[in-house]
Amino acid sequence: MKIIGIVGSPRKSGNTEILTAHTLKAIVEEGLETELISLAGLDIKPCNACRACAEEEQCPIEDDLFPIYLKMKEADGIILGSPVYYGSATALIKALMERAGQISHSSKETFKGKVGGPLVVARRAGHNFTVAQLTFWFEILGMVVPGSTYWNIAFGREKGDVSKDDEGMRTAWNFGKNVALVVKKLRA
Ligand SMILES: Cc1cc2nc3c(=O)[nH]c(=O)nc-3n(C[C@H](O)[C@H](O)[C@H](O)COP(=O)(O)O)c2cc1C
């Protein structure tokens, strides 16, 4: 059983990566395998609506997306982490959501029944809207989204700040525990 955490910040080793790694650590403690994938520095273009994925499970855009899609398809759970940029998820994670989501939708719902959910970091505001944006993606693709002890948000501006947000870190940890719990029950 494997869970992947995809970090949609263009900033390597930043707050979203710290929060996602923390969540994955809680999952590892439950005996599941995990992998963190940072999108920082990768080339992931938005969907161009060519509809080639409606014909076969592929994407003709030659960039870094398709190998990540295949990892998402293999995983039992998918966590998407994003910082808030201008009140919204980043363009980077949105591009992945559009492309991977569209391939899944067009290819016999390959993400259906997986477990997952969002993780969101911001300096000050925009968390709830961004959590909703990400959650809508999980829901429309037929995935199961466990809760935590709060919404999966945390505060931080400079790299590392998020580690000082005790409640945010605890919420992410508890979310990881619930992801592991639900995956185990679904796969039992
Ligand atoms: C382009 C840009 C837009 C941002 N917009 C917001 C915002 O709307 N609300 C907010 O609270 N923080 C905003 N921030 C701050 C980031 O969300 C914050 O620094 C976060 O910790 C970055 O996560 P990272 O370290 O994973 O990159 C913005 C930062 C950047 C670079």
The ligand as an SDF file (V2000), in Angstrom:
LIG
                    3D

 31 33  0  0  0  0  0  0  0  0999 V2000
    3.2520   34.6360   -5.7560 C   0  0  0  0  0  0  0  0  0  0  0  0
    2.8720   34.4600   -4.3110 C   0  0  0  0  0  0  0  0  0  0  0  0
    1.5760   34.6850   -3.9130 C   0  0  0  0  0  0  0  0  0  0  0  0
    1.1990   34.5190   -2.5780 C   0  0  0  0  0  0  0  0  0  0  0  0
   -0.1060   34.7290   -2.2320 N   0  0  0  0  0  0  0  0  0  0  0  0
   -0.4840   34.5410   -0.9420 C   0  0  0  0  0  0  0  0  0  0  0  0
   -1.8470   34.7360   -0.5460 C   0  0  0  0  0  0  0  0  0  0  0  0
   -2.7300   35.0010   -1.3500 O   0  0  0  0  0  0  0  0  0  0  0  0
   -2.1500   34.5610    0.7670 N   0  0  0  0  0  0  0  0  0  0  0  0
   -1.2020   34.2720    1.7230 C   0  0  0  0  0  0  0  0  0  0  0  0
   -1.5320   34.1850    2.8870 O   0  0  0  0  0  0  0  0  0  0  0  0
    0.0800   34.0320    1.3610 N   0  0  0  0  0  0  0  0  0  0  0  0
    0.4560   34.1560    0.0670 C   0  0  0  0  0  0  0  0  0  0  0  0
    1.7590   33.9080   -0.3070 N   0  0  0  0  0  0  0  0  0  0  0  0
    2.7070   33.3970    0.7060 C   0  0  0  0  0  0  0  0  0  0  0  0
    2.8840   31.8680    0.6080 C   0  0  0  0  0  0  0  0  0  0  0  0
    1.6460   31.1850    0.6020 O   0  0  0  0  0  0  0  0  0  0  0  0
    3.7240   31.3720    1.7780 C   0  0  0  0  0  0  0  0  0  0  0  0
    5.0040   31.9920    1.7500 O   0  0  0  0  0  0  0  0  0  0  0  0
    3.9020   29.8720    1.8200 C   0  0  0  0  0  0  0  0  0  0  0  0
    4.5070   29.4890    3.0310 O   0  0  0  0  0  0  0  0  0  0  0  0
    4.7420   29.3770    0.6560 C   0  0  0  0  0  0  0  0  0  0  0  0
    4.8380   27.9770    0.7040 O   0  0  0  0  0  0  0  0  0  0  0  0
    6.1770   27.1980    0.2410 P   0  0  0  0  0  0  0  0  0  0  0  0
    7.2370   27.5100    1.2640 O   0  0  0  0  0  0  0  0  0  0  0  0
    5.7840   25.7710    0.2300 O   0  0  0  0  0  0  0  0  0  0  0  0
    6.5210   27.7150   -1.1180 O   0  0  0  0  0  0  0  0  0  0  0  0
    2.1630   34.0970   -1.6320 C   0  0  0  0  0  0  0  0  0  0  0  0
    3.4810   33.8640   -2.0460 C   0  0  0  0  0  0  0  0  0  0  0  0
    3.8490   34.0320   -3.3560 C   0  0  0  0  0  0  0  0  0  0  0  0
    5.2800   33.7630   -3.7890 C   0  0  0  0  0  0  0  0  0  0  0  0
  1  2  1  0
  2  3  1  0
  2 30  2  0
  3  4  2  0
  4  5  1  0
  4 28  1  0
  5  6  2  0
  6  7  1  0
  6 13  1  0
  7  8  2  0
  7  9  1  0
  9 10  1  0
 10 11  2  0
 10 12  1  0
 12 13  2  0
 13 14  1  0
 14 15  1  0
 14 28  1  0
 15 16  1  0
 16 17  1  0
 16 18  1  0
 18 19  1  0
 18 20  1  0
 20 21  1  0
 20 22  1  0
 22 23  1  0
 23 24  1  0
 24 25  2  0
 24 26  1  0
 24 27  1  0
 28 29  2  0
 29 30  1  0
 30 31  1  0
M  END
$$$$
